[in-house]
Amino acid sequence: MNFSSRLLENAVNEFSRLPGVGQKTALRLVLHLLNQPVADVDRFSEALKKMKHEIRFCDTCRNISDTAICDICSNPKRDKNLVCVVEDTRDVMAIENTNQYNGVYHVLGGLISPMDGIGPSELNIESLVQRVKSGQLQEVILALSATMEGDTTIFYIYKKLKEFPVKVTTIARGIAFGGEIEYVDEITLGRSIATRVPYENSFLK
């Protein structure tokens, strides 16, 4: 792609580094910004800078937050005895949109994937074990994607938690194998949370 400006080319190259954004889409976005008032573009860039420099991860659940403890963990109306384990913040948002869950969360920050060099130590699994060890939790819901990586992670976590007196469940398999939580429709996801089953009953027969 030929550019009449090195500045334009640099901007397009940066946008095209975003997932799912090719050069044509990047060019369209850059030209759109170029035609906007300077104040609007400054506000856009400032929002990105503040997000990168000031955003935090909740000290309790590792969800993205503006404060040390996220709004969900600090909400006195949430059931602190029930924790839902998810891959990342997108899954928290997906489950929250179902309005079927009133517990708290634990964000792993990924899934175990030896092919990608991601082992248990790279994830927030040990902090989950510590939360269970504290004795406050009564149930842990493993709400991970129905993929090989998701199942591997679920099995690993189950082995780490089975020695503790806590109920370990997994969401019902209304979600097709290979499906990712964030893409499941809200009705199916809500029903899967509501009809969760004990882990050992669904996988270890």
C-alpha positions in Angstrom: 0.0 0.0 0.0 1.5 3.3 -1.1 1.1 6.3 1.3 1.5 10.0 0.5 2.6 10.7 4.1 5.1 8.9 6.4 3.0 10.1 9.4 -0.1 8.5 7.8 1.7 5.3 7.1 3.0 5.1 10.7 -0.5 5.6 12.1 -1.9 2.9 9.8 0.9 0.5 10.8 0.1 1.0 14.5 -3.7 0.4 14.0 -3.0 -2.7 11.9 -1.3 -4.3 14.8 -4.6 -4.6 16.6 -6.3 -8.0 16.4 -8.6 -8.4 13.4 -7.6 -5.1 11.9 -6.0 -5.3 8.4 -4.3 -2.4 6.6 -7.5 -1.4 4.8 -9.5 -1.2 8.0 -6.6 0.6 9.7 -6.5 3.2 6.9 -10.2 3.8 7.2 -9.9 4.3 10.9 -6.9 6.6 10.6 -8.6 8.7 7.9 -11.7 9.0 10.1 -9.6 10.3 13.0 -7.8 12.7 10.6 -11.1 14.3 9.7 -12.2 14.7 13.3 -11.6 17.9 15.4 -8.3 18.0 17.2 -10.0 18.1 20.6 -11.8 14.8 19.8 -8.6 13.0 18.7 -6.8 14.4 21.8 -9.6 13.0 24.0 -9.4 9.6 22.3 -5.6 9.4 22.7 -5.8 10.6 26.3 -8.4 7.9 27.1 -6.0 5.2 25.8 -3.1 6.6 27.7 -5.0 6.8 31.0 -6.3 3.3 30.5 -2.8 1.9 30.0 -1.2 3.8 32.8 -3.9 3.9 35.5 -6.0 0.7 35.1 -5.5 -1.8 37.9 -6.3 -5.4 38.6 -8.5 -6.2 41.6 -6.4 -7.4 44.5 -9.0 -10.1 45.3 -10.3 -11.4 42.0 -7.8 -10.0 39.4 -10.6 -8.4 37.3 -9.8 -5.2 35.6 -10.6 -2.3 37.9 -10.1 1.4 38.6 -9.5 0.7 42.3 -7.6 -1.8 44.4 -10.9 -3.8 45.0 -13.3 -3.9 42.0 -17.0 -2.9 42.2 -18.1 -6.5 42.2 -15.9 -7.7 45.1 -16.7 -4.6 47.2 -20.5 -4.9 46.6 -22.1 -6.0 49.9 -25.1 -7.5 48.0 -22.9 -10.0 46.2 -22.6 -13.6 47.6 -19.0 -13.8 48.8 -19.3 -17.6 49.5 -19.7 -18.3 45.7 -16.9 -17.7 43.3 -17.0 -18.1 39.5 -13.7 -18.9 37.9 -13.3 -17.4 34.4 -10.5 -17.0 31.8 -10.5 -13.2 31.5 -12.5 -10.0 32.0 -14.6 -10.6 28.8 -16.1 -13.6 30.4 -17.0 -11.6 33.5 -18.8 -9.2 31.3 -20.6 -12.0 29.5 -21.8 -13.6 32.7 -22.8 -10.3 34.2 -25.0 -9.6 31.2 -27.0 -12.7 31.9 -28.3 -11.4 35.2 -28.3 -15.0 36.5 -25.3 -14.8 38.8 -24.9 -12.9 42.1 -21.6 -14.3 43.4 -18.0 -13.0 42.9 -15.3 -13.9 40.4 -11.8 -15.1 40.0 -10.0 -14.2 36.8 -7.3 -16.7 35.7 -5.8 -14.5 33.1 -5.7 -17.3 30.5 -5.9 -21.1 30.2 -3.3 -23.8 30.5 -1.8 -24.3 27.0 1.5 -26.1 26.8 1.6 -25.5 23.0 1.7 -21.8 23.7 4.0 -22.1 26.6 1.4 -21.2 29.2 1.6 -23.4 32.3 -0.2 -23.2 35.7 2.4 -20.8 37.1 1.5 -18.2 34.5 -2.1 -18.1 35.7 -3.8 -16.8 38.8 -4.4 -20.3 40.1 -2.4 -20.2 43.3 -4.3 -17.1 44.5 -7.6 -19.1 43.9 -6.2 -21.9 46.1 -5.5 -19.4 48.8 -9.0 -18.0 48.6 -10.4 -21.5 49.0 -7.9 -22.2 51.8 -9.2 -19.2 53.7 -12.4 -21.2 54.3 -14.8 -18.4 53.2 -15.9 -20.0 49.9 -18.6 -22.7 49.8 -18.7 -23.2 46.1 -16.3 -22.7 43.2 -17.9 -22.6 39.7 -15.5 -23.4 36.9 -16.9 -21.4 34.0 -14.2 -22.0 31.3 -14.5 -22.4 27.6 -15.4 -25.8 26.2 -12.1 -26.3 24.6 -9.2 -28.7 25.1 -7.3 -25.9 27.0 -10.4 -25.1 29.1 -10.9 -28.7 30.0 -7.2 -29.1 30.9 -7.4 -26.1 33.1 -10.6 -27.3 34.8 -9.1 -30.7 35.6 -5.9 -29.1 37.0 -7.8 -26.7 39.2 -10.1 -29.5 40.4 -7.1 -31.6 41.5 -5.8 -28.6 43.4 -9.1 -28.0 45.2 -10.4 -31.5 45.9 -8.6 -31.7 49.2 -10.6 -28.7 50.6 -14.2 -28.8 51.9 -15.6 -26.7 49.0 -18.1 -27.7 46.4 -16.6 -27.6 42.9 -19.1 -27.3 40.0 -18.8 -26.6 36.3 -21.3 -24.9 34.0 -23.7 -27.2 32.2 -22.6 -28.2 28.7 -25.3 -26.4 26.8 -22.2 -24.8 25.3 -20.9 -26.7 22.3 -17.4 -28.1 22.5 -15.0 -25.6 21.1 -17.2 -22.7 22.1 -15.8 -19.7 24.0 -17.7 -18.1 26.8 -17.6 -14.6 25.5 -19.4 -15.6 22.2 -22.2 -17.6 23.8 -25.6 -16.0 23.7 -26.9 -14.7 27.0 -29.8 -17.1 27.4 -27.6 -20.2 26.9 -24.9 -18.9 29.2 -27.4 -17.9 31.9 -28.9 -21.4 31.8 -25.5 -23.0 31.9 -24.7 -21.0 35.1 -28.1 -21.8 36.7 -27.9 -25.5 35.9 -24.3 -26.1 36.8 -23.3 -29.6 37.9 -20.7 -31.1 40.3 -17.5 -31.4 38.4 -16.8 -35.0 39.3 -20.2 -36.0 38.0 -19.7 -34.5 34.6 -16.1 -35.4 33.7 -14.9 -38.2 35.9 -17.3 -41.0 35.1 
